[in-house]
Amino acid sequence: MSDIYKSAEGERILRERYLAYLDRWPVPADRLRVPTRHGETFVMASGPEDAPPLVLLHGSGANTAMWMADVPAWAEHFRVLAVDMIGEPGLSAPSRPPLDSDAHALWLDEVLDALGVRRAAFAGTSLGGWLALDYAIRRPERVERLALQCPGGIGRQKYGLLLASVLLLPFGRWGTRLTMNRALGSASTGATREDRERGEYVMLVHRNFRPRMEKLPIFGDDALRGLTMPMLVVLGGRDALIDSHGTRRHLQQAAPHARISFFPEVGHLIMEQTRPILEFLLEREAAASSG
């Protein structure tokens, strides 16, 4: 058993549930396994092989399944490469090299090189947004544009939720559900069947997976000023995990070219962004065709 899981049984349950999700992937896809210095990395590749590449980086405590609703639209225009981040509850290696180093950039170098990708657009959420930013800062020549939802590393992390999750653990499923609702800014009222199923999966991960406790490094002004590629950053004003207001201020000061979509009444989970992100990503293609 890997020590990122609380038990061997929990690891088995999560793996089986994840594989079941992948069997329902909404478009044709190749399941790729890439060897790297930190172990094997799993990638779901969808869309035309000759289309511009789009790399997807999920959040903490998640995996490629989080992109299932987005992939059908994006794969019409891009070769979508949904990467399971190492050290998370997917099919990649359980390795967790330090975040305050170039380890993850070197890991992504190896993944992209193995896939034959020299330069790509990136979409990332939360921890995946931090990873995309870290890579863009260290490898700007390989990043075409950035579409980030609630990215870490720009505003401060909030720790109140972590304390709340510990205090609510004795209350079992009710406590877990309350913690998830507070974290994501979601509620079960009016939820669809898919929403409820997704929520149950999130709680299953929460019960069986050990999340990273390492504090996300904050990118300084100079690092953010060096980001010249087009950026779309989507933030929720009621985010319980990151300081979205501080994130917006920091971006406005250090990366004023970044386009910010701010939803004051939304939490860490921001829905219905498939089309806005696609329109942002396609701006490059429109400019190229008009030129």
C-alpha positions in Angstrom: 0.0 0.0 0.0 1.2 3.5 -0.8 1.3 5.8 2.2 -0.8 8.4 0.4 -3.8 6.2 1.2 -5.1 5.5 4.7 -5.4 1.7 4.0 -4.9 -0.9 1.3 -8.6 -1.4 1.1 -9.2 2.3 0.7 -6.6 2.4 -2.1 -8.3 -0.5 -3.8 -11.8 1.1 -3.6 -10.6 4.4 -5.0 -8.8 2.7 -7.8 -11.8 0.7 -8.8 -14.1 3.6 -8.7 -11.7 5.7 -10.7 -11.4 3.0 -13.4 -15.1 2.9 -13.6 -15.2 6.6 -14.2 -12.6 6.3 -17.0 -14.7 3.6 -18.6 -17.4 6.2 -19.0 -15.0 8.7 -20.6 -17.3 10.7 -23.0 -15.1 10.7 -26.1 -12.7 8.2 -27.7 -9.4 8.3 -25.8 -6.0 6.7 -25.5 -4.8 5.6 -22.1 -1.1 6.4 -21.9 1.5 5.6 -19.3 4.7 7.6 -19.3 7.9 6.7 -17.4 9.5 9.5 -15.5 12.1 10.0 -12.8 9.3 10.0 -10.2 7.6 6.9 -11.5 4.9 6.2 -14.0 2.5 9.0 -15.1 -1.0 8.3 -16.4 -2.5 10.4 -19.2 -5.9 10.3 -20.9 -5.4 11.7 -24.5 -8.5 12.8 -26.4 -9.1 14.6 -29.7 -7.3 14.7 -33.0 -3.6 13.8 -32.8 -2.7 16.7 -35.1 -4.7 19.3 -33.1 -3.0 21.9 -30.9 -2.1 20.3 -27.5 -4.0 21.3 -24.3 -2.6 20.0 -21.0 -5.1 19.6 -18.1 -3.9 19.6 -14.5 -6.4 18.6 -11.8 -6.6 19.8 -8.2 -5.5 18.2 -4.9 -7.3 15.1 -3.9 -8.6 14.6 -7.4 -7.7 13.0 -10.7 -8.5 13.2 -14.4 -12.1 12.3 -13.8 -12.8 15.9 -12.9 -12.5 17.0 -16.5 -15.1 14.6 -17.9 -17.7 17.3 -18.5 -15.2 19.6 -20.2 -13.5 17.1 -22.6 -16.2 16.7 -25.2 -16.2 20.4 -26.1 -12.4 20.9 -25.8 -11.5 17.7 -27.7 -13.3 19.0 -30.8 -10.5 21.6 -31.2 -7.5 20.3 -29.2 -5.5 17.2 -28.5 -6.5 17.1 -24.9 -3.9 15.6 -22.5 -5.4 15.1 -19.1 -2.5 14.3 -16.7 -2.9 12.5 -13.4 -0.6 14.4 -11.1 1.9 12.3 -9.1 1.1 12.0 -5.5 -2.7 12.2 -6.0 -5.5 9.6 -6.0 -5.2 8.7 -9.7 -3.1 6.2 -11.6 0.2 8.0 -11.5 3.0 7.2 -9.1 2.5 8.2 -5.4 5.7 10.3 -5.4 5.6 13.7 -3.7 8.7 15.6 -4.4 8.9 19.0 -2.7 6.9 21.8 -4.2 9.5 24.5 -3.4 11.9 23.0 -6.0 12.1 22.5 -9.8 11.1 18.8 -9.3 7.6 19.1 -10.8 8.8 21.2 -13.7 11.4 18.5 -14.5 8.6 15.9 -14.2 6.4 17.7 -16.6 9.3 18.1 -19.0 9.6 14.4 -19.1 5.9 13.9 -19.6 5.6 16.4 -22.4 8.8 15.1 -24.1 7.4 11.6 -24.0 4.2 12.8 -25.6 6.0 14.7 -28.3 4.7 18.1 -27.1 7.0 21.0 -27.5 4.6 23.8 -26.5 1.0 23.6 -25.2 -1.9 25.5 -23.7 -2.5 24.6 -20.1 -5.7 24.5 -18.0 -5.4 23.9 -14.3 -7.5 23.9 -11.2 -6.4 24.7 -7.6 -3.2 22.7 -7.1 -3.2 22.1 -10.8 -3.4 25.8 -11.3 -0.3 26.3 -9.0 1.5 23.6 -11.1 0.6 25.3 -14.4 1.9 28.6 -13.0 5.1 27.1 -11.7 5.7 25.5 -15.0 5.0 28.7 -17.0 7.4 30.6 -14.7 10.1 28.1 -15.2 9.4 27.1 -18.8 7.7 30.1 -20.5 8.8 28.9 -23.9 6.7 25.8 -23.5 3.4 27.4 -22.4 1.1 28.9 -25.1 -1.5 30.3 -22.7 -2.9 29.6 -19.2 -6.6 29.0 -18.2 -6.7 28.7 -14.4 -9.5 28.1 -11.9 -9.0 29.0 -8.3 -5.2 28.6 -8.6 -3.0 28.3 -5.6 0.3 30.2 -5.2 -1.0 33.8 -5.9 -3.1 34.5 -2.7 -2.6 33.0 0.7 -3.8 29.5 1.6 -6.6 29.3 4.1 -6.2 26.7 6.9 -9.5 27.1 8.8 -11.1 24.4 6.7 -8.3 21.9 7.5 -9.0 22.5 11.2 -12.8 22.1 10.6 -12.3 18.8 8.8 -10.4 17.4 11.7 -13.0 18.5 14.2 -15.8 17.1 12.0 -14.2 13.7 11.5 -16.0 12.1 14.5 -19.3 12.9 12.9 -18.8 10.5 10.0 -20.5 11.0 6.7 -22.4 14.0 7.9 -19.2 15.7 9.0 -17.5 14.8 5.7 -20.4 16.2 3.6 -20.4 19.4 5.6 -16.7 19.8 5.2 -16.9 19.2 1.5 -19.8 21.7 1.1 -17.8 24.3 3.0 -14.7 23.7 0.9 -16.3 23.7 -2.5 -19.1 26.2 -1.8 -21.6 23.7 -3.0 -24.8 22.2 -1.5 -26.8 19.2 -2.2 -30.1 21.1 -2.5 -31.3 20.9 -6.1 -28.3 18.8 -7.2 -28.5 16.5 -10.1 -27.8 12.8 -10.0 -24.4 13.4 -11.5 -23.7 16.1 -8.9 -24.7 13.8 -6.1 -22.6 11.0 -7.5 -19.6 13.4 -7.8 -20.1 14.5 -4.3 -20.1 10.9 -3.0 -16.9 10.3 -4.9 -15.3 13.4 -3.3 -16.3 12.2 0.1 -15.0 8.7 -0.7 -11.6 10.2 -1.5 -11.7 12.3 1.6 -12.2 9.2 3.8 -9.5 7.1 2.2 -6.8 9.5 0.9 -4.1 11.4 2.8 -3.9 14.9 1.2 -0.8 16.9 0.9 0.0 18.9 4.0 2.8 20.9 2.4 2.2 24.6 2.2 1.9 25.9 -1.4 4.8 28.3 -2.3 3.6 31.8 -3.1 4.9 33.2 -6.4 6.5 36.6 -6.0 5.9 39.8 -8.0 8.9 39.3 -10.3 7.9 35.7 -11.1 4.3 36.8 -12.0 5.6 39.8 -14.0 7.6 37.4 -16.2 4.4 35.7 -17.4 3.7 37.3 -20.8 1.5 34.6 -22.3 -2.3 35.2 -22.3 -3.9 34.3 -19.0 -7.5 33.7 -17.9 -8.0 33.3 -14.1 -11.4 32.3 -12.7 -12.0 33.0 -9.0 -14.8 32.5 -6.5 -15.3 35.2 -3.9 -16.4 32.7 -1.2 -13.5 30.3 -1.7 -12.7 28.6 1.6 -9.3 27.2 0.5 -7.5 30.2 -1.1 -7.8 33.9 -0.5 -9.4 34.8 -3.8 -9.6 38.5 -3.1 -5.9 38.5 -2.4 -5.3 36.5 -5.5 -7.2 39.1 -7.6 -5.3 42.0 -6.1 -1.9 40.3 -6.5 -2.7 39.6 -10.2 -3.9 43.1 -10.9 -0.6 44.5 -9.5 1.9 42.0 -10.9 0.2 40.6 -14.0 -2.2 43.3 -15.2 -2.6 41.6 -18.6 -4.3 38.6 -16.9 -8.0 38.4 -17.6 -9.9 37.8 -14.3 -13.4 36.4 -14.0 -14.6 36.9 -10.5 -17.8 35.4 -9.1 -18.5 37.0 -5.7 -21.0 34.4 -4.4 -19.2 31.2 -5.6 -16.8 29.0 -3.6 -13.8 26.9 -4.7 -15.9 24.8 -7.1 -16.8 27.0 -10.1 -19.3 25.4 -12.5 -20.2 26.1 -16.1 -16.7 27.3 -17.3 -16.3 24.9 -20.2 -17.4 27.3 -22.8 -15.7 30.5 -21.5 -12.4 28.6 -21.2 -12.8 27.2 -24.7 -13.5 30.6 -26.1 -10.3 31.9 -24.4 -8.3 29.0 -25.7 -9.6 29.4 -29.2 -8.6 33.1 -29.4 -5.1 32.0 -30.6 -6.6 29.9 -33.4 -8.8 32.8 -34.5 -5.9 35.2 -34.5 -3.8 32.7 -36.5 -6.5 32.2 -39.1 -7.2 36.0 -39.5 -3.5 36.7 -39.9 
